[in-house]
Amino acid sequence: MYYIQRKDRRYLETVDEFATYREARAMLTEYRISDYSAEYYISGRACHEWRESGKASEKAGAVS
């Protein structure tokens, strides 16, 4: 899985996840265009809150 991370002066958060790098790269561009106030990048790991909240499993269930 590939995760898009959003990092600003205070926080780091995972905002989305993708099965392929190609999808993640395409959406990374969209996130960067839509929000100039933070840095966005692709990561191989989700943040702690993302894993604990179950968003990964919720999103996977919605896609299947």
C-alpha positions in Angstrom: 0.0 0.0 0.0 1.0 3.6 -0.6 -0.1 6.4 1.6 -0.3 10.2 1.0 1.0 12.1 4.0 0.2 15.7 4.8 2.7 17.6 6.9 2.4 21.1 8.1 4.3 23.0 10.8 2.6 21.1 13.6 1.1 17.9 12.4 1.6 14.8 10.3 -1.4 12.9 9.0 -2.2 10.3 6.5 -4.9 11.6 4.1 -5.3 8.8 1.6 -4.2 5.3 0.6 -3.7 3.5 -2.7 -3.0 0.0 -3.9 -0.6 1.2 -6.7 2.2 3.8 -6.8 0.7 5.1 -10.1 -2.6 6.0 -8.4 -0.8 7.6 -5.5 1.4 9.7 -7.7 -1.6 11.0 -9.7 -3.5 12.0 -6.5 -0.4 13.5 -4.9 -0.4 16.1 -7.7 -4.0 16.9 -6.9 -3.4 17.3 -3.2 -0.4 19.6 -3.8 -2.5 21.8 -6.2 -5.4 22.0 -3.8 -3.5 22.9 -0.6 -0.4 25.0 -0.6 -0.2 25.4 3.2 1.3 21.9 3.7 3.7 19.5 2.2 2.4 16.2 0.7 4.4 13.1 0.0 4.0 9.4 -0.6 5.0 7.0 2.1 5.0 3.2 2.6 3.6 3.6 6.1 0.4 5.2 7.4 0.5 7.4 10.5 -0.4 5.9 13.9 -3.8 7.5 14.0 -4.7 6.1 10.5 -3.8 2.6 11.6 -5.5 2.9 15.0 -8.8 4.4 13.7 -9.3 1.6 11.2 -9.6 4.0 8.2 -7.4 1.6 6.2 -9.8 -1.3 6.6 -12.9 1.0 6.1 -11.5 2.3 2.8 -10.5 -1.2 1.6 -14.0 -2.4 2.4 -15.5 0.4 0.4 -13.4 -0.3 -2.6 -14.0 -4.1 -2.7 
